[in-house]
Amino acid sequence: MKERRRQIGAGKGTRSKKSGQSIFFDGYKKHTLCAMIRWNGKWRRVPVRSLARAGNISEQRVVKPLLNFARRQLRWPILFVIEDRGYINQELARWMRRAWGMAQVIHPKSNMVPPKGCDVDGCPLCPLGERLVWEDYDSESEQLIYRGDPDACRKCPLKGDCPRQFEYDAGRNETFAGMVPSHSRLAKQLLQKLRPQVEPGFNLAKNRYDLKSMYINSRHLAQTLCVACDVLETLNLMAQERPARGRETLKSLLAETSQLELWDKF
């Protein structure tokens, strides 16, 4: 069986143990970069680019190719990149911040230790131990600008000598600090409003197009299916805006892609 797997070239990897499942699997992972857009008063997840990679390839290795494609194709700048915890990488986040001016917005893992001088959320503390308020990021000095909480400063015995503005190195920890600190109100709002829509959307697409039942032993075929799924997902979104026309186009495309001869060349 191992020899056969090497011959057909299916990607191999491991996953977390679940009831009734082996920790090993053959196949490919679909890594998708999505744009969150405001449409009819709701946030919509629109696939921009997908890459099929072997299951044992680290998620961190697909971030640069996906973002580089988006930067070339999209007409608006990418300011915030909301990622899953599996994509946490200090060097990658630092490179994104310095080279492309992108802020990694991610929730730290539970076993990660915040930097020294911060509370459990990674928020810097003043000399008396009060939480500071993040105000801005200076791209030239790569410093995070903080100020004191007005309510706490009003009662502070050091208010006469306190500068009330503090600077911290954004690169000391790219997960807790970075361009947009994970403890900041902005980061929490982005994670609370947008992040919950990502994973359910992926699972919905996977079940809708029955990807679980397919055994794919070609990366080229896997990449083709990824692109096809993104097209169908976009058409589904368009069908909600123009029901008659959009659903007719979607139905026609689904009928064509269901033909087995279409995949003979793979």
C-alpha positions in Angstrom: 0.0 0.0 0.0 2.9 2.4 0.8 4.4 1.7 -2.6 1.1 2.3 -4.4 0.8 5.7 -2.6 4.2 6.8 -3.7 3.4 5.9 -7.3 0.1 7.7 -7.5 1.5 10.7 -5.7 -1.2 11.5 -3.2 -0.3 13.9 -0.5 0.1 12.3 2.9 -0.3 13.9 6.4 -1.7 13.6 9.9 -4.7 15.0 11.6 -6.0 15.1 15.2 -7.5 11.9 16.4 -11.3 11.7 16.1 -13.7 8.9 16.9 -13.7 6.4 14.1 -10.9 8.0 12.2 -7.3 7.2 11.7 -4.7 9.9 12.5 -3.2 9.4 9.0 -4.8 10.3 5.7 -4.1 10.6 2.0 -5.1 13.6 -0.1 -4.8 17.3 -0.2 -5.7 20.4 1.8 -7.6 23.3 0.3 -6.1 26.6 1.5 -8.4 29.6 0.5 -7.9 33.3 0.8 -11.3 35.0 1.2 -12.3 38.7 1.1 -14.9 39.8 3.5 -17.2 42.4 1.8 -20.2 44.3 3.0 -23.2 43.3 0.8 -26.8 44.2 1.5 -26.0 45.0 5.1 -24.2 41.7 5.8 -20.6 40.5 5.7 -20.1 38.1 2.9 -17.2 35.7 2.4 -15.9 35.7 -1.2 -13.1 33.3 -2.3 -10.2 35.1 -3.9 -7.7 32.4 -4.4 -7.3 28.7 -3.4 -4.2 26.5 -3.4 -4.2 22.7 -3.1 -1.3 21.4 -1.1 -0.3 18.0 0.3 -1.7 17.3 3.7 1.8 17.2 5.3 2.7 20.7 4.0 2.6 23.4 6.7 -0.1 26.0 6.4 2.4 28.7 6.8 4.0 28.0 3.5 0.9 29.0 1.5 0.4 32.4 3.1 2.9 34.3 0.9 1.7 32.9 -2.5 -2.0 33.6 -1.6 -1.3 37.2 -0.4 1.0 37.9 -3.3 -1.7 36.8 -5.8 -4.3 39.0 -4.0 -2.0 42.0 -4.1 -1.6 41.8 -7.8 -5.2 41.1 -8.7 -7.3 43.1 -6.2 -7.7 46.9 -6.7 -7.9 47.7 -3.0 -5.1 47.5 -0.4 -5.1 44.6 2.1 -4.8 46.0 5.6 -5.9 43.1 7.9 -5.3 39.4 7.4 -7.4 37.3 9.8 -5.9 33.9 10.1 -6.5 30.6 11.9 -4.2 29.7 14.7 -2.5 27.1 12.5 -1.0 29.9 10.5 0.9 31.5 13.4 4.5 32.3 12.5 6.5 35.1 14.0 8.9 35.5 11.1 6.1 35.4 8.5 4.0 38.0 10.4 7.0 40.3 10.8 7.7 40.1 7.0 4.1 40.8 6.2 4.1 43.9 8.5 7.4 45.3 7.2 7.2 44.4 3.5 3.5 44.8 2.7 2.1 46.8 5.6 -0.4 44.0 6.5 -1.6 43.4 10.0 -1.9 39.8 11.2 -5.1 39.5 13.3 -5.1 36.3 15.2 -6.0 34.9 18.6 -3.0 33.6 20.4 -2.9 29.9 21.4 -3.8 29.1 25.0 -0.2 27.8 25.7 1.5 31.0 24.5 3.1 33.2 27.1 2.6 37.0 26.7 5.6 39.3 26.7 7.2 40.5 30.0 5.4 43.5 31.4 2.0 42.6 30.0 -1.1 41.1 31.5 -2.5 37.6 30.5 -4.0 39.2 27.3 -0.7 40.6 26.3 -1.7 44.2 27.1 1.2 46.4 28.4 1.0 47.7 31.9 2.0 51.1 33.2 4.5 51.4 36.1 1.7 51.0 38.6 0.3 47.9 36.9 -2.7 49.5 35.1 -3.7 48.4 31.6 -2.7 50.8 28.8 -4.8 51.7 25.8 -3.4 51.0 22.3 -3.7 54.1 20.1 -1.7 53.7 16.9 1.2 52.1 15.1 4.2 54.1 13.8 5.5 52.3 10.6 8.7 54.3 10.6 9.9 53.5 14.1 7.9 50.2 14.2 6.6 51.2 17.6 3.1 50.7 19.1 1.8 53.9 20.7 -0.1 53.5 24.0 -1.7 56.0 26.3 -2.9 55.7 29.9 -6.5 55.0 30.7 -8.0 58.5 31.7 -9.9 57.0 34.6 -6.8 55.3 36.0 -4.6 58.3 35.4 -6.9 60.6 37.2 -6.3 58.7 40.5 -2.6 57.9 39.8 -0.1 59.3 42.4 2.5 59.6 39.6 0.4 61.6 37.2 2.7 64.7 37.7 5.7 62.9 36.3 4.1 60.3 34.0 4.4 61.0 30.3 1.0 59.3 29.7 2.2 58.1 26.4 4.3 54.9 26.0 6.0 53.2 23.1 6.5 49.5 22.7 8.4 47.5 20.0 5.8 45.9 17.7 8.3 43.1 16.8 8.8 41.9 20.3 6.0 39.3 19.7 4.2 39.4 16.4 1.2 37.4 17.7 0.5 39.5 20.9 1.8 42.8 19.5 2.5 43.2 15.8 0.8 46.0 13.8 -2.6 45.5 15.5 -2.2 44.0 19.0 -4.3 41.0 19.7 -5.7 42.5 22.9 -6.8 45.7 21.2 -10.5 46.5 20.7 -10.0 46.6 16.9 -8.5 43.1 16.8 -11.3 41.7 19.1 -14.0 43.3 16.9 -12.5 41.8 13.7 -12.2 38.4 15.3 -15.7 38.5 16.8 -17.5 39.7 13.7 -15.6 38.1 10.8 -13.7 35.1 12.1 -16.8 33.0 13.1 -18.0 33.1 9.4 -14.9 31.6 7.9 -14.8 28.0 9.3 -18.5 27.3 8.9 -18.3 28.7 5.3 -15.5 26.2 4.5 -17.4 23.3 5.9 -20.6 24.3 4.0 -18.7 24.4 0.7 -17.0 21.1 1.5 -20.4 19.4 2.1 -22.3 21.2 -0.6 -19.9 19.9 -3.3 -19.3 16.5 -1.7 -15.5 16.9 -1.5 -15.3 14.3 1.3 -16.3 11.5 -1.0 -13.6 12.2 -3.6 -10.2 10.5 -3.6 -7.9 12.7 -5.5 -4.4 11.4 -6.3 -3.3 14.3 -8.5 -2.3 17.8 -7.3 -3.3 19.2 -10.7 -6.8 17.7 -10.3 -7.0 18.9 -6.7 -6.1 22.4 -7.8 -8.7 22.3 -10.6 -11.4 21.2 -8.2 -10.4 24.0 -5.7 -10.9 26.6 -8.5 -14.2 25.1 -9.5 -15.5 25.1 -6.0 -14.5 28.8 -5.6 -16.4 29.6 -8.9 -19.5 27.8 -7.7 -19.4 29.5 -4.3 -19.1 32.9 -6.0 -22.1 32.0 -8.2 -24.1 31.0 -5.2 -23.5 34.4 -3.7 -24.4 36.1 -7.0 -27.6 34.0 -7.1 -28.8 35.5 -3.9 -28.5 39.0 -5.4 -30.1 38.0 -8.8 -32.1 34.8 -8.0 -33.5 33.9 -11.5 -30.4 34.7 -13.6 -27.9 33.6 -11.0 -29.5 30.2 -10.2 -30.0 29.5 -13.9 -26.2 30.0 -14.5 -25.3 28.0 -11.4 -27.6 25.1 -12.4 -26.1 25.0 -15.9 -22.5 25.0 -14.6 -23.3 22.3 -12.1 -24.7 20.1 -14.8 -21.6 20.6 -17.0 -19.1 19.9 -14.2 -20.9 16.7 -13.2 -20.0 15.0 -16.5 -17.4 12.4 -16.0 -15.7 12.8 -19.3 -14.7 16.3 -18.2 -12.2 14.8 -15.8 -10.9 12.0 -18.1 -7.7 13.9 -19.0 -6.7 14.0 -15.4 
